[in-house]
């Protein structure tokens, strides 16, 4: 990692989102208590919408560390540990695809969250569903992508869905 400071652009973009969203009439922003952030982040803001059935959106920041870890912005839903996206996901030179890529990834994630998102959290996996798509990841044995999309689509229509016992489901309605 020859120049980790270059990733500070992700932090600046997250701050710009906070500024814009907090200026809207039905959205509130409040700094997060440091003890809620855990050891990975230095600051964070909780954004909440006054619209029904929305979940808080958390934008978290990490400074350049003494050990050389790159600055980072993280998008979480409801709690700091429920991460949707980390930007950058890796700070090494080989994974650096440029600032435009970082900003685009952060913007797309925040827009998806604001447009409505369903999160499915298993013991060793996590899935997301949005009206535009979805994803699944985790350790081997997680549900197939098609299954996660089907569950998300059913939940979005208000249908009852039978999940495995250890699955936690968070439904975030559109903010706008």
CNS distance restraints for C-alpha pairs under 8 A (distance, minus, plus):
assign (resid   1 and name CA) (resid  91 and name CA) 6.62 0.50 0.50
assign (resid   1 and name CA) (resid  92 and name CA) 4.69 0.50 0.50
assign (resid   1 and name CA) (resid  93 and name CA) 5.31 0.50 0.50
assign (resid   2 and name CA) (resid  92 and name CA) 7.91 0.50 0.50
assign (resid   2 and name CA) (resid  93 and name CA) 6.85 0.50 0.50
assign (resid   4 and name CA) (resid   8 and name CA) 7.92 0.50 0.50
assign (resid   4 and name CA) (resid  64 and name CA) 7.30 0.50 0.50
assign (resid   4 and name CA) (resid  68 and name CA) 7.20 0.50 0.50
assign (resid   4 and name CA) (resid  69 and name CA) 7.21 0.50 0.50
assign (resid   4 and name CA) (resid  70 and name CA) 4.81 0.50 0.50
assign (resid   4 and name CA) (resid  71 and name CA) 7.01 0.50 0.50
assign (resid   4 and name CA) (resid  91 and name CA) 6.70 0.50 0.50
assign (resid   5 and name CA) (resid  64 and name CA) 6.97 0.50 0.50
assign (resid   5 and name CA) (resid  70 and name CA) 6.63 0.50 0.50
assign (resid   5 and name CA) (resid  71 and name CA) 6.74 0.50 0.50
assign (resid   6 and name CA) (resid  99 and name CA) 7.96 0.50 0.50
assign (resid   7 and name CA) (resid  11 and name CA) 7.65 0.50 0.50
assign (resid   7 and name CA) (resid  70 and name CA) 6.34 0.50 0.50
assign (resid   7 and name CA) (resid  71 and name CA) 5.64 0.50 0.50
assign (resid   7 and name CA) (resid  72 and name CA) 6.78 0.50 0.50
assign (resid   7 and name CA) (resid  88 and name CA) 6.98 0.50 0.50
assign (resid   7 and name CA) (resid  91 and name CA) 7.52 0.50 0.50
assign (resid   7 and name CA) (resid  99 and name CA) 7.54 0.50 0.50
assign (resid   8 and name CA) (resid  12 and name CA) 6.39 0.50 0.50
assign (resid   8 and name CA) (resid  63 and name CA) 7.94 0.50 0.50
assign (resid   8 and name CA) (resid  70 and name CA) 7.79 0.50 0.50
assign (resid   8 and name CA) (resid  71 and name CA) 5.28 0.50 0.50
assign (resid   8 and name CA) (resid  72 and name CA) 6.79 0.50 0.50
assign (resid   9 and name CA) (resid  13 and name CA) 6.10 0.50 0.50
assign (resid   9 and name CA) (resid  99 and name CA) 7.02 0.50 0.50
assign (resid   9 and name CA) (resid 103 and name CA) 7.59 0.50 0.50
assign (resid  10 and name CA) (resid  14 and name CA) 6.24 0.50 0.50
assign (resid  10 and name CA) (resid  71 and name CA) 7.82 0.50 0.50
assign (resid  10 and name CA) (resid  72 and name CA) 6.34 0.50 0.50
assign (resid  10 and name CA) (resid  73 and name CA) 5.66 0.50 0.50
assign (resid  10 and name CA) (resid  87 and name CA) 6.25 0.50 0.50
assign (resid  10 and name CA) (resid  88 and name CA) 7.40 0.50 0.50
assign (resid  10 and name CA) (resid 102 and name CA) 6.45 0.50 0.50
assign (resid  10 and name CA) (resid 103 and name CA) 6.21 0.50 0.50
assign (resid  10 and name CA) (resid 106 and name CA) 7.42 0.50 0.50
assign (resid  11 and name CA) (resid  15 and name CA) 6.27 0.50 0.50
assign (resid  11 and name CA) (resid  61 and name CA) 6.14 0.50 0.50
assign (resid  11 and name CA) (resid  62 and name CA) 7.86 0.50 0.50
assign (resid  11 and name CA) (resid  71 and name CA) 7.11 0.50 0.50
assign (resid  11 and name CA) (resid  72 and name CA) 6.05 0.50 0.50
assign (resid  11 and name CA) (resid  73 and name CA) 5.02 0.50 0.50
assign (resid  12 and name CA) (resid  16 and name CA) 6.27 0.50 0.50
assign (resid  13 and name CA) (resid  17 and name CA) 6.37 0.50 0.50
assign (resid  13 and name CA) (resid 103 and name CA) 6.70 0.50 0.50
assign (resid  13 and name CA) (resid 106 and name CA) 7.86 0.50 0.50
assign (resid  14 and name CA) (resid  18 and name CA) 6.36 0.50 0.50
assign (resid  14 and name CA) (resid  59 and name CA) 6.56 0.50 0.50
assign (resid  14 and name CA) (resid  73 and name CA) 6.53 0.50 0.50
assign (resid  14 and name CA) (resid 106 and name CA) 7.63 0.50 0.50
assign (resid  15 and name CA) (resid  19 and name CA) 6.23 0.50 0.50
assign (resid  16 and name CA) (resid  20 and name CA) 6.22 0.50 0.50
assign (resid  17 and name CA) (resid  21 and name CA) 5.92 0.50 0.50
assign (resid  18 and name CA) (resid  22 and name CA) 5.77 0.50 0.50
assign (resid  18 and name CA) (resid  29 and name CA) 7.36 0.50 0.50
assign (resid  18 and name CA) (resid  45 and name CA) 7.59 0.50 0.50
assign (resid  18 and name CA) (resid  47 and name CA) 7.60 0.50 0.50
assign (resid  18 and name CA) (resid  59 and name CA) 7.76 0.50 0.50
assign (resid  19 and name CA) (resid  23 and name CA) 6.36 0.50 0.50
assign (resid  20 and name CA) (resid  24 and name CA) 7.03 0.50 0.50
assign (resid  21 and name CA) (resid  27 and name CA) 6.49 0.50 0.50
assign (resid  21 and name CA) (resid  47 and name CA) 7.90 0.50 0.50
assign (resid  22 and name CA) (resid  27 and name CA) 5.66 0.50 0.50
assign (resid  22 and name CA) (resid  28 and name CA) 5.62 0.50 0.50
assign (resid  22 and name CA) (resid  29 and name CA) 5.56 0.50 0.50
assign (resid  22 and name CA) (resid  47 and name CA) 7.44 0.50 0.50
assign (resid  23 and name CA) (resid  27 and name CA) 7.47 0.50 0.50
assign (resid  26 and name CA) (resid  49 and name CA) 5.78 0.50 0.50
assign (resid  26 and name CA) (resid  50 and name CA) 5.36 0.50 0.50
assign (resid  26 and name CA) (resid  51 and name CA) 7.35 0.50 0.50
assign (resid  27 and name CA) (resid  47 and name CA) 6.69 0.50 0.50
assign (resid  27 and name CA) (resid  48 and name CA) 5.55 0.50 0.50
assign (resid  27 and name CA) (resid  49 and name CA) 4.51 0.50 0.50
assign (resid  27 and name CA) (resid  50 and name CA) 6.29 0.50 0.50
assign (resid  28 and name CA) (resid  47 and name CA) 5.61 0.50 0.50
assign (resid  28 and name CA) (resid  48 and name CA) 5.27 0.50 0.50
assign (resid  28 and name CA) (resid  49 and name CA) 6.49 0.50 0.50
assign (resid  28 and name CA) (resid  50 and name CA) 7.96 0.50 0.50
assign (resid  29 and name CA) (resid  45 and name CA) 6.42 0.50 0.50
assign (resid  29 and name CA) (resid  46 and name CA) 5.62 0.50 0.50
assign (resid  29 and name CA) (resid  47 and name CA) 4.53 0.50 0.50
assign (resid  29 and name CA) (resid  48 and name CA) 6.55 0.50 0.50
assign (resid  30 and name CA) (resid  45 and name CA) 5.53 0.50 0.50
assign (resid  30 and name CA) (resid  46 and name CA) 5.36 0.50 0.50
assign (resid  30 and name CA) (resid  47 and name CA) 6.70 0.50 0.50
assign (resid  31 and name CA) (resid  43 and name CA) 7.67 0.50 0.50
assign (resid  31 and name CA) (resid  44 and name CA) 5.88 0.50 0.50
assign (resid  31 and name CA) (resid  45 and name CA) 4.36 0.50 0.50
assign (resid  31 and name CA) (resid  46 and name CA) 6.20 0.50 0.50
assign (resid  32 and name CA) (resid  36 and name CA) 6.80 0.50 0.50
assign (resid  32 and name CA) (resid  37 and name CA) 7.41 0.50 0.50
assign (resid  32 and name CA) (resid  43 and name CA) 7.04 0.50 0.50
assign (resid  32 and name CA) (resid  44 and name CA) 5.23 0.50 0.50
assign (resid  32 and name CA) (resid  45 and name CA) 5.31 0.50 0.50
assign (resid  32 and name CA) (resid  46 and name CA) 6.24 0.50 0.50
assign (resid  33 and name CA) (resid  37 and name CA) 7.13 0.50 0.50
assign (resid  33 and name CA) (resid  44 and name CA) 7.94 0.50 0.50
assign (resid  34 and name CA) (resid  38 and name CA) 7.58 0.50 0.50
assign (resid  34 and name CA) (resid  42 and name CA) 7.09 0.50 0.50
assign (resid  34 and name CA) (resid  43 and name CA) 6.69 0.50 0.50
assign (resid  34 and name CA) (resid  44 and name CA) 7.98 0.50 0.50
assign (resid  36 and name CA) (resid  80 and name CA) 7.34 0.50 0.50
assign (resid  37 and name CA) (resid  41 and name CA) 5.77 0.50 0.50
assign (resid  37 and name CA) (resid  42 and name CA) 7.21 0.50 0.50
assign (resid  37 and name CA) (resid  43 and name CA) 7.23 0.50 0.50
assign (resid  37 and name CA) (resid  44 and name CA) 7.23 0.50 0.50
assign (resid  37 and name CA) (resid  60 and name CA) 7.88 0.50 0.50
assign (resid  37 and name CA) (resid  80 and name CA) 6.30 0.50 0.50
assign (resid  40 and name CA) (resid  62 and name CA) 6.71 0.50 0.50
assign (resid  41 and name CA) (resid  60 and name CA) 6.46 0.50 0.50
assign (resid  41 and name CA) (resid  61 and name CA) 5.47 0.50 0.50
assign (resid  41 and name CA) (resid  62 and name CA) 4.46 0.50 0.50
assign (resid  41 and name CA) (resid  63 and name CA) 7.51 0.50 0.50
assign (resid  42 and name CA) (resid  60 and name CA) 7.68 0.50 0.50
assign (resid  42 and name CA) (resid  61 and name CA) 5.83 0.50 0.50
assign (resid  42 and name CA) (resid  62 and name CA) 5.13 0.50 0.50
assign (resid  42 and name CA) (resid  63 and name CA) 6.56 0.50 0.50
assign (resid  43 and name CA) (resid  60 and name CA) 5.84 0.50 0.50
assign (resid  43 and name CA) (resid  61 and name CA) 5.20 0.50 0.50
assign (resid  43 and name CA) (resid  62 and name CA) 6.92 0.50 0.50
assign (resid  44 and name CA) (resid  58 and name CA) 6.79 0.50 0.50
assign (resid  44 and name CA) (resid  59 and name CA) 5.56 0.50 0.50
assign (resid  44 and name CA) (resid  60 and name CA) 4.09 0.50 0.50
assign (resid  44 and name CA) (resid  61 and name CA) 5.91 0.50 0.50
assign (resid  45 and name CA) (resid  58 and name CA) 5.67 0.50 0.50
assign (resid  45 and name CA) (resid  59 and name CA) 5.42 0.50 0.50
assign (resid  45 and name CA) (resid  60 and name CA) 6.49 0.50 0.50
assign (resid  46 and name CA) (resid  56 and name CA) 6.30 0.50 0.50
assign (resid  46 and name CA) (resid  57 and name CA) 5.89 0.50 0.50
assign (resid  46 and name CA) (resid  58 and name CA) 4.59 0.50 0.50
assign (resid  46 and name CA) (resid  59 and name CA) 6.70 0.50 0.50
assign (resid  47 and name CA) (resid  56 and name CA) 5.58 0.50 0.50
assign (resid  47 and name CA) (resid  57 and name CA) 5.12 0.50 0.50
assign (resid  47 and name CA) (resid  58 and name CA) 6.10 0.50 0.50
assign (resid  47 and name CA) (resid  59 and name CA) 7.92 0.50 0.50
assign (resid  48 and name CA) (resid  54 and name CA) 7.68 0.50 0.50
assign (resid  48 and name CA) (resid  55 and name CA) 6.90 0.50 0.50
assign (resid  48 and name CA) (resid  56 and name CA) 4.71 0.50 0.50
assign (resid  48 and name CA) (resid  57 and name CA) 6.46 0.50 0.50
assign (resid  49 and name CA) (resid  54 and name CA) 6.43 0.50 0.50
assign (resid  49 and name CA) (resid  55 and name CA) 7.63 0.50 0.50
assign (resid  49 and name CA) (resid  56 and name CA) 7.20 0.50 0.50
assign (resid  49 and name CA) (resid 175 and name CA) 6.30 0.50 0.50
assign (resid  50 and name CA) (resid  54 and name CA) 7.78 0.50 0.50
assign (resid  51 and name CA) (resid 175 and name CA) 6.39 0.50 0.50
assign (resid  52 and name CA) (resid 173 and name CA) 7.55 0.50 0.50
assign (resid  53 and name CA) (resid 171 and name CA) 7.64 0.50 0.50
assign (resid  53 and name CA) (resid 172 and name CA) 6.31 0.50 0.50
assign (resid  53 and name CA) (resid 173 and name CA) 5.50 0.50 0.50
assign (resid  54 and name CA) (resid 171 and name CA) 7.62 0.50 0.50
assign (resid  54 and name CA) (resid 172 and name CA) 4.75 0.50 0.50
assign (resid  54 and name CA) (resid 173 and name CA) 4.92 0.50 0.50
assign (resid  54 and name CA) (resid 174 and name CA) 6.81 0.50 0.50
assign (resid  54 and name CA) (resid 175 and name CA) 6.64 0.50 0.50
assign (resid  55 and name CA) (resid  77 and name CA) 6.71 0.50 0.50
assign (resid  55 and name CA) (resid  78 and name CA) 5.60 0.50 0.50
assign (resid  55 and name CA) (resid 171 and name CA) 7.59 0.50 0.50
assign (resid  55 and name CA) (resid 172 and name CA) 5.27 0.50 0.50
assign (resid  55 and name CA) (resid 173 and name CA) 7.58 0.50 0.50
assign (resid  56 and name CA) (resid  77 and name CA) 5.96 0.50 0.50
assign (resid  56 and name CA) (resid  78 and name CA) 4.79 0.50 0.50
assign (resid  56 and name CA) (resid  79 and name CA) 7.87 0.50 0.50
assign (resid  57 and name CA) (resid  75 and name CA) 7.18 0.50 0.50
assign (resid  57 and name CA) (resid  76 and name CA) 6.03 0.50 0.50
assign (resid  57 and name CA) (resid  77 and name CA) 4.88 0.50 0.50
assign (resid  57 and name CA) (resid  78 and name CA) 6.11 0.50 0.50
assign (resid  57 and name CA) (resid 113 and name CA) 7.78 0.50 0.50
assign (resid  58 and name CA) (resid  74 and name CA) 7.91 0.50 0.50
assign (resid  58 and name CA) (resid  75 and name CA) 5.80 0.50 0.50
assign (resid  58 and name CA) (resid  76 and name CA) 4.95 0.50 0.50
assign (resid  58 and name CA) (resid  77 and name CA) 5.98 0.50 0.50
assign (resid  58 and name CA) (resid  78 and name CA) 7.00 0.50 0.50
assign (resid  58 and name CA) (resid  79 and name CA) 7.25 0.50 0.50
assign (resid  58 and name CA) (resid  80 and name CA) 6.75 0.50 0.50
assign (resid  59 and name CA) (resid  73 and name CA) 6.89 0.50 0.50
assign (resid  59 and name CA) (resid  74 and name CA) 5.74 0.50 0.50
assign (resid  59 and name CA) (resid  75 and name CA) 4.94 0.50 0.50
assign (resid  59 and name CA) (resid  76 and name CA) 6.49 0.50 0.50
assign (resid  60 and name CA) (resid  73 and name CA) 5.60 0.50 0.50
assign (resid  60 and name CA) (resid  74 and name CA) 4.96 0.50 0.50
assign (resid  60 and name CA) (resid  75 and name CA) 6.49 0.50 0.50
assign (resid  60 and name CA) (resid  76 and name CA) 7.69 0.50 0.50
assign (resid  60 and name CA) (resid  80 and name CA) 7.77 0.50 0.50
assign (resid  61 and name CA) (resid  71 and name CA) 7.45 0.50 0.50
assign (resid  61 and name CA) (resid  72 and name CA) 5.75 0.50 0.50
assign (resid  61 and name CA) (resid  73 and name CA) 4.73 0.50 0.50
assign (resid  61 and name CA) (resid  74 and name CA) 6.42 0.50 0.50
assign (resid  62 and name CA) (resid  70 and name CA) 7.99 0.50 0.50
assign (resid  62 and name CA) (resid  71 and name CA) 5.24 0.50 0.50
assign (resid  62 and name CA) (resid  72 and name CA) 5.00 0.50 0.50
assign (resid  62 and name CA) (resid  73 and name CA) 6.50 0.50 0.50
assign (resid  63 and name CA) (resid  70 and name CA) 7.20 0.50 0.50
assign (resid  63 and name CA) (resid  71 and name CA) 4.63 0.50 0.50
assign (resid  63 and name CA) (resid  72 and name CA) 6.84 0.50 0.50
assign (resid  64 and name CA) (resid  68 and name CA) 6.36 0.50 0.50
assign (resid  64 and name CA) (resid  69 and name CA) 5.77 0.50 0.50
assign (resid  64 and name CA) (resid  70 and name CA) 5.05 0.50 0.50
assign (resid  64 and name CA) (resid  71 and name CA) 4.59 0.50 0.50
assign (resid  65 and name CA) (resid  69 and name CA) 5.17 0.50 0.50
assign (resid  65 and name CA) (resid  70 and name CA) 6.90 0.50 0.50
assign (resid  65 and name CA) (resid  71 and name CA) 7.56 0.50 0.50
assign (resid  69 and name CA) (resid  91 and name CA) 7.24 0.50 0.50
assign (resid  70 and name CA) (resid  91 and name CA) 5.65 0.50 0.50
assign (resid  72 and name CA) (resid  86 and name CA) 6.87 0.50 0.50
assign (resid  72 and name CA) (resid  87 and name CA) 5.58 0.50 0.50
assign (resid  72 and name CA) (resid  88 and name CA) 6.01 0.50 0.50
assign (resid  73 and name CA) (resid  86 and name CA) 5.92 0.50 0.50
assign (resid  73 and name CA) (resid  87 and name CA) 5.29 0.50 0.50
assign (resid  73 and name CA) (resid  88 and name CA) 7.36 0.50 0.50
assign (resid  74 and name CA) (resid  83 and name CA) 6.95 0.50 0.50
assign (resid  74 and name CA) (resid  84 and name CA) 7.61 0.50 0.50
assign (resid  74 and name CA) (resid  85 and name CA) 5.70 0.50 0.50
assign (resid  74 and name CA) (resid  86 and name CA) 4.41 0.50 0.50
assign (resid  74 and name CA) (resid  87 and name CA) 6.22 0.50 0.50
assign (resid  75 and name CA) (resid  83 and name CA) 5.94 0.50 0.50
assign (resid  75 and name CA) (resid  84 and name CA) 5.54 0.50 0.50
assign (resid  75 and name CA) (resid  85 and name CA) 5.23 0.50 0.50
assign (resid  75 and name CA) (resid  86 and name CA) 6.51 0.50 0.50
assign (resid  75 and name CA) (resid 106 and name CA) 7.95 0.50 0.50
assign (resid  75 and name CA) (resid 109 and name CA) 7.66 0.50 0.50
assign (resid  75 and name CA) (resid 110 and name CA) 7.32 0.50 0.50
assign (resid  76 and name CA) (resid  80 and name CA) 5.59 0.50 0.50
assign (resid  76 and name CA) (resid  81 and name CA) 7.01 0.50 0.50
assign (resid  76 and name CA) (resid  82 and name CA) 5.27 0.50 0.50
assign (resid  76 and name CA) (resid  83 and name CA) 4.19 0.50 0.50
assign (resid  76 and name CA) (resid  84 and name CA) 5.28 0.50 0.50
assign (resid  76 and name CA) (resid  85 and name CA) 7.11 0.50 0.50
assign (resid  77 and name CA) (resid  82 and name CA) 5.64 0.50 0.50
assign (resid  77 and name CA) (resid  83 and name CA) 6.57 0.50 0.50
assign (resid  77 and name CA) (resid  84 and name CA) 6.95 0.50 0.50
assign (resid  78 and name CA) (resid  82 and name CA) 6.96 0.50 0.50
assign (resid  84 and name CA) (resid 109 and name CA) 7.50 0.50 0.50
assign (resid  85 and name CA) (resid  89 and name CA) 7.81 0.50 0.50
assign (resid  85 and name CA) (resid 106 and name CA) 7.45 0.50 0.50
assign (resid  85 and name CA) (resid 109 and name CA) 6.91 0.50 0.50
assign (resid  87 and name CA) (resid 102 and name CA) 6.31 0.50 0.50
assign (resid  87 and name CA) (resid 105 and name CA) 7.56 0.50 0.50
assign (resid  87 and name CA) (resid 106 and name CA) 6.67 0.50 0.50
assign (resid  88 and name CA) (resid 102 and name CA) 6.55 0.50 0.50
assign (resid  90 and name CA) (resid  95 and name CA) 6.40 0.50 0.50
assign (resid  90 and name CA) (resid  96 and name CA) 7.99 0.50 0.50
assign (resid  91 and name CA) (resid  95 and name CA) 6.72 0.50 0.50
assign (resid  91 and name CA) (resid  96 and name CA) 6.88 0.50 0.50
assign (resid  92 and name CA) (resid  96 and name CA) 6.52 0.50 0.50
assign (resid  97 and name CA) (resid 101 and name CA) 6.18 0.50 0.50
assign (resid  97 and name CA) (resid 102 and name CA) 7.76 0.50 0.50
assign (resid  98 and name CA) (resid 102 and name CA) 6.71 0.50 0.50
assign (resid  99 and name CA) (resid 103 and name CA) 6.19 0.50 0.50
assign (resid 100 and name CA) (resid 104 and name CA) 5.98 0.50 0.50
assign (resid 101 and name CA) (resid 105 and name CA) 6.11 0.50 0.50
assign (resid 102 and name CA) (resid 106 and name CA) 6.31 0.50 0.50
assign (resid 103 and name CA) (resid 107 and name CA) 6.05 0.50 0.50
assign (resid 104 and name CA) (resid 108 and name CA) 6.03 0.50 0.50
assign (resid 105 and name CA) (resid 109 and name CA) 6.24 0.50 0.50
assign (resid 106 and name CA) (resid 110 and name CA) 6.31 0.50 0.50
assign (resid 107 and name CA) (resid 111 and name CA) 6.12 0.50 0.50
assign (resid 108 and name CA) (resid 112 and name CA) 6.07 0.50 0.50
assign (resid 109 and name CA) (resid 113 and name CA) 6.26 0.50 0.50
assign (resid 110 and name CA) (resid 114 and name CA) 6.18 0.50 0.50
assign (resid 111 and name CA) (resid 115 and name CA) 6.11 0.50 0.50
assign (resid 112 and name CA) (resid 116 and name CA) 6.44 0.50 0.50
assign (resid 112 and name CA) (resid 117 and name CA) 6.75 0.50 0.50
assign (resid 112 and name CA) (resid 130 and name CA) 6.70 0.50 0.50
assign (resid 113 and name CA) (resid 117 and name CA) 5.46 0.50 0.50
assign (resid 113 and name CA) (resid 172 and name CA) 7.54 0.50 0.50
assign (resid 113 and name CA) (resid 174 and name CA) 7.69 0.50 0.50
assign (resid 114 and name CA) (resid 173 and name CA) 7.97 0.50 0.50
assign (resid 114 and name CA) (resid 174 and name CA) 5.53 0.50 0.50
assign (resid 114 and name CA) (resid 175 and name CA) 5.13 0.50 0.50
assign (resid 114 and name CA) (resid 176 and name CA) 6.83 0.50 0.50
assign (resid 115 and name CA) (resid 130 and name CA) 7.81 0.50 0.50
assign (resid 115 and name CA) (resid 173 and name CA) 7.28 0.50 0.50
assign (resid 115 and name CA) (resid 174 and name CA) 4.42 0.50 0.50
assign (resid 115 and name CA) (resid 175 and name CA) 6.24 0.50 0.50
assign (resid 115 and name CA) (resid 176 and name CA) 6.73 0.50 0.50
assign (resid 116 and name CA) (resid 130 and name CA) 6.30 0.50 0.50
assign (resid 116 and name CA) (resid 131 and name CA) 7.55 0.50 0.50
assign (resid 116 and name CA) (resid 171 and name CA) 7.80 0.50 0.50
assign (resid 116 and name CA) (resid 172 and name CA) 5.30 0.50 0.50
assign (resid 116 and name CA) (resid 173 and name CA) 4.60 0.50 0.50
assign (resid 116 and name CA) (resid 174 and name CA) 4.09 0.50 0.50
assign (resid 116 and name CA) (resid 175 and name CA) 7.10 0.50 0.50
assign (resid 117 and name CA) (resid 128 and name CA) 6.91 0.50 0.50
assign (resid 117 and name CA) (resid 129 and name CA) 5.74 0.50 0.50
assign (resid 117 and name CA) (resid 130 and name CA) 4.83 0.50 0.50
assign (resid 117 and name CA) (resid 131 and name CA) 7.74 0.50 0.50
assign (resid 117 and name CA) (resid 171 and name CA) 6.27 0.50 0.50
assign (resid 117 and name CA) (resid 172 and name CA) 5.17 0.50 0.50
assign (resid 117 and name CA) (resid 173 and name CA) 6.74 0.50 0.50
assign (resid 117 and name CA) (resid 174 and name CA) 7.68 0.50 0.50
assign (resid 118 and name CA) (resid 128 and name CA) 5.62 0.50 0.50
assign (resid 118 and name CA) (resid 129 and name CA) 5.07 0.50 0.50
assign (resid 118 and name CA) (resid 130 and name CA) 6.52 0.50 0.50
assign (resid 118 and name CA) (resid 152 and name CA) 6.30 0.50 0.50
assign (resid 118 and name CA) (resid 156 and name CA) 7.94 0.50 0.50
assign (resid 118 and name CA) (resid 169 and name CA) 7.21 0.50 0.50
assign (resid 118 and name CA) (resid 170 and name CA) 5.75 0.50 0.50
assign (resid 118 and name CA) (resid 171 and name CA) 4.55 0.50 0.50
assign (resid 118 and name CA) (resid 172 and name CA) 5.99 0.50 0.50
assign (resid 119 and name CA) (resid 126 and name CA) 7.24 0.50 0.50
assign (resid 119 and name CA) (resid 127 and name CA) 5.80 0.50 0.50
assign (resid 119 and name CA) (resid 128 and name CA) 4.64 0.50 0.50
assign (resid 119 and name CA) (resid 129 and name CA) 6.60 0.50 0.50
assign (resid 119 and name CA) (resid 169 and name CA) 5.69 0.50 0.50
assign (resid 119 and name CA) (resid 170 and name CA) 5.07 0.50 0.50
assign (resid 119 and name CA) (resid 171 and name CA) 6.46 0.50 0.50
assign (resid 120 and name CA) (resid 126 and name CA) 5.60 0.50 0.50
assign (resid 120 and name CA) (resid 127 and name CA) 4.91 0.50 0.50
assign (resid 120 and name CA) (resid 128 and name CA) 6.21 0.50 0.50
assign (resid 120 and name CA) (resid 167 and name CA) 6.48 0.50 0.50
assign (resid 120 and name CA) (resid 168 and name CA) 5.81 0.50 0.50
assign (resid 120 and name CA) (resid 169 and name CA) 4.63 0.50 0.50
assign (resid 120 and name CA) (resid 170 and name CA) 6.57 0.50 0.50
assign (resid 121 and name CA) (resid 125 and name CA) 6.20 0.50 0.50
assign (resid 121 and name CA) (resid 126 and name CA) 4.49 0.50 0.50
assign (resid 121 and name CA) (resid 127 and name CA) 6.43 0.50 0.50
assign (resid 121 and name CA) (resid 167 and name CA) 5.38 0.50 0.50
assign (resid 121 and name CA) (resid 168 and name CA) 4.99 0.50 0.50
assign (resid 121 and name CA) (resid 169 and name CA) 6.28 0.50 0.50
assign (resid 122 and name CA) (resid 126 and name CA) 5.81 0.50 0.50
assign (resid 122 and name CA) (resid 166 and name CA) 5.85 0.50 0.50
assign (resid 122 and name CA) (resid 167 and name CA) 4.44 0.50 0.50
assign (resid 122 and name CA) (resid 168 and name CA) 6.43 0.50 0.50
assign (resid 123 and name CA) (resid 166 and name CA) 6.35 0.50 0.50
assign (resid 123 and name CA) (resid 167 and name CA) 7.08 0.50 0.50
assign (resid 124 and name CA) (resid 138 and name CA) 5.71 0.50 0.50
assign (resid 124 and name CA) (resid 139 and name CA) 5.62 0.50 0.50
assign (resid 124 and name CA) (resid 142 and name CA) 7.23 0.50 0.50
assign (resid 125 and name CA) (resid 136 and name CA) 7.25 0.50 0.50
assign (resid 125 and name CA) (resid 137 and name CA) 5.63 0.50 0.50
assign (resid 125 and name CA) (resid 138 and name CA) 4.09 0.50 0.50
assign (resid 125 and name CA) (resid 139 and name CA) 6.13 0.50 0.50
assign (resid 125 and name CA) (resid 142 and name CA) 5.72 0.50 0.50
assign (resid 126 and name CA) (resid 136 and name CA) 5.73 0.50 0.50
assign (resid 126 and name CA) (resid 137 and name CA) 5.67 0.50 0.50
assign (resid 126 and name CA) (resid 138 and name CA) 6.31 0.50 0.50
assign (resid 127 and name CA) (resid 134 and name CA) 7.26 0.50 0.50
assign (resid 127 and name CA) (resid 135 and name CA) 5.51 0.50 0.50
assign (resid 127 and name CA) (resid 136 and name CA) 4.17 0.50 0.50
assign (resid 127 and name CA) (resid 137 and name CA) 6.52 0.50 0.50
assign (resid 127 and name CA) (resid 148 and name CA) 6.28 0.50 0.50
assign (resid 128 and name CA) (resid 134 and name CA) 5.03 0.50 0.50
assign (resid 128 and name CA) (resid 135 and name CA) 5.25 0.50 0.50
assign (resid 128 and name CA) (resid 136 and name CA) 6.46 0.50 0.50
assign (resid 128 and name CA) (resid 148 and name CA) 7.36 0.50 0.50
assign (resid 128 and name CA) (resid 149 and name CA) 7.90 0.50 0.50
assign (resid 128 and name CA) (resid 152 and name CA) 7.54 0.50 0.50
assign (resid 129 and name CA) (resid 133 and name CA) 5.93 0.50 0.50
assign (resid 129 and name CA) (resid 134 and name CA) 4.18 0.50 0.50
assign (resid 129 and name CA) (resid 135 and name CA) 6.73 0.50 0.50
assign (resid 129 and name CA) (resid 148 and name CA) 7.30 0.50 0.50
assign (resid 129 and name CA) (resid 149 and name CA) 6.05 0.50 0.50
assign (resid 129 and name CA) (resid 152 and name CA) 5.22 0.50 0.50
assign (resid 129 and name CA) (resid 153 and name CA) 7.52 0.50 0.50
assign (resid 130 and name CA) (resid 134 and name CA) 5.74 0.50 0.50
assign (resid 130 and name CA) (resid 152 and name CA) 7.58 0.50 0.50
assign (resid 133 and name CA) (resid 149 and name CA) 7.39 0.50 0.50
assign (resid 134 and name CA) (resid 145 and name CA) 7.89 0.50 0.50
assign (resid 134 and name CA) (resid 148 and name CA) 7.70 0.50 0.50
assign (resid 134 and name CA) (resid 149 and name CA) 6.27 0.50 0.50
assign (resid 135 and name CA) (resid 145 and name CA) 6.35 0.50 0.50
assign (resid 135 and name CA) (resid 148 and name CA) 7.49 0.50 0.50
assign (resid 135 and name CA) (resid 149 and name CA) 7.76 0.50 0.50
assign (resid 136 and name CA) (resid 142 and name CA) 7.81 0.50 0.50
assign (resid 136 and name CA) (resid 143 and name CA) 7.63 0.50 0.50
assign (resid 136 and name CA) (resid 144 and name CA) 7.46 0.50 0.50
assign (resid 136 and name CA) (resid 145 and name CA) 5.85 0.50 0.50
assign (resid 136 and name CA) (resid 148 and name CA) 7.03 0.50 0.50
assign (resid 137 and name CA) (resid 142 and name CA) 7.15 0.50 0.50
assign (resid 138 and name CA) (resid 142 and name CA) 6.56 0.50 0.50
assign (resid 143 and name CA) (resid 147 and name CA) 6.27 0.50 0.50
assign (resid 143 and name CA) (resid 148 and name CA) 6.67 0.50 0.50
assign (resid 144 and name CA) (resid 148 and name CA) 6.55 0.50 0.50
assign (resid 145 and name CA) (resid 149 and name CA) 6.27 0.50 0.50
assign (resid 146 and name CA) (resid 150 and name CA) 6.10 0.50 0.50
assign (resid 147 and name CA) (resid 151 and name CA) 6.19 0.50 0.50
assign (resid 148 and name CA) (resid 152 and name CA) 6.14 0.50 0.50
assign (resid 149 and name CA) (resid 153 and name CA) 6.05 0.50 0.50
assign (resid 150 and name CA) (resid 154 and name CA) 6.14 0.50 0.50
assign (resid 151 and name CA) (resid 155 and name CA) 6.14 0.50 0.50
assign (resid 151 and name CA) (resid 161 and name CA) 6.68 0.50 0.50
assign (resid 152 and name CA) (resid 156 and name CA) 6.08 0.50 0.50
assign (resid 153 and name CA) (resid 157 and name CA) 6.45 0.50 0.50
assign (resid 154 and name CA) (resid 158 and name CA) 6.53 0.50 0.50
assign (resid 154 and name CA) (resid 159 and name CA) 5.27 0.50 0.50
assign (resid 154 and name CA) (resid 160 and name CA) 7.34 0.50 0.50
assign (resid 154 and name CA) (resid 161 and name CA) 6.95 0.50 0.50
assign (resid 155 and name CA) (resid 159 and name CA) 5.35 0.50 0.50
assign (resid 155 and name CA) (resid 160 and name CA) 6.82 0.50 0.50
assign (resid 155 and name CA) (resid 161 and name CA) 6.81 0.50 0.50
assign (resid 163 and name CA) (resid 167 and name CA) 6.34 0.50 0.50
